[in-house]
Amino acid sequence: MDDSWKDPSNLQTKLQKHQTFEAEIKANRNRLDAIKADGEKMLQANHYASEVIQTRLNEMEELWVELQEKCDEKGNKLQDAYKAQQFQRSIDDLEKWLDQVEAKLDSANKTKDLITLEKLGELEESIASHGERLQVLANKTREFRQEGHFLADELEDRVRILVHRYKSLNDPLQECRAALESKNLLDQFFRDIDDELSWIQEKMPLASSKECGQSLTTTQALVEKHQNLENEISSREALTKAVMGTGRKLVRGNHFASKDIDERLHQLEVAVETLKAEAERRRIRLTRACEAQQFLTELLEAEVWMAERGFVIKSPDSGKNQESTQTLLRKLDTTIRDLEGFSLRIEKLRDTGKTLQIDSDSPER
């Protein structure tokens, strides 16, 4: 039997030719059977050359059996070689795939911007599915070993190397995922910080406004508006604390950008405290303004009230007769009593005025 099956080139063509050859051998079995039948007839007729005929018949059968065995052996070898060739192509495909994945992970771990978490997830799915293919190859090598395949050792070695390379993907894969997740957390943190700073910047003009209104009504409206702002600041505090908590957690975890995170945290903390301080100062200003407007309103009312009473006191009318004079006297007595009673309110207004004067002289915090 020739060794052409050992040469992997044109194996499929060789296999097809051998199958044609097998068919030819089977087709000639009828001729062999016919010769054998003729010989047996001569043997039954006690042909004078019966001994020679029997010998030749035996030789022919032995040669046929040998030919059949050789043909089957070569067919099996060609089949084994062809299966090994197909198997090695699968190995080649996995090797190329591993080359690509190893290069991709190496690049990703050196330059994190080359891959996203979404792309990494797709790569992980690909790695998992190829793990199933690799398991199939490993099972097949055991079959080759059990069948005594002539390339069993070589195929086992190649698959063993593949398995080792495949398992070695885990560490760089985990490293890449950890780095990307860390970067994503950092990007999200910076976005959250920017959102908080933008919100503070938006509210700062309202908190630091010096407008206090020109009347009690407008001042009270500004007080209500400022109360709404302080409620917003208070409500926002939980979100701001959550953002700061995330940043501090990243720093505690020794994030690679801990220095930048600390700087941004400090920036946000300063901005928050500044906003709160400005809001508090504005509340004090508005409170003082409201008290002043209330004082001016009450003072104006007192002035009007006293002007009305002064008209009674300063009136030159003394009455035209006794009855009208007594009426004017009673009205004057009532006015004097009202003035005496109003003196408490005047004292209160005087005290309020002094307090407001002291407050206006006090510097803002």
Secondary structure, DSSP 8 states (H G I E B T S, - for coil): ---GGGS-TTHHHHHHHHHHHHHHHHHTHHHHHHHHHHHHHHHHTT-TTHHHHHHHHHHHHHHHHHHHHHHHHHHHHHHHHHHHHHHHHHHHHHHHHHHHHHHHHHHHHH-GGG--HHHHHHHHHHHHHHHHHHHHHHHHHHHHHHHT-TTHHHHHHHHHHHHHHHHTTHHHHHHHHHHHHHHHHHHHHHHHHHHHHHHHHHHHHHHT-----SSHHHHHHHHHHHHHHHHHHHHHHHHHHHHHHHHHHHHHTT-TTHHHHHHHHHHHHHHHHHHHHHHHHHHHHHHHHHHHHHHHHHHHHHHHHHHHHHHHHH-----SSHHHHHHHHHHHHHHHHHHHHHHHHHHHHHHHHHHHHHHHHS---
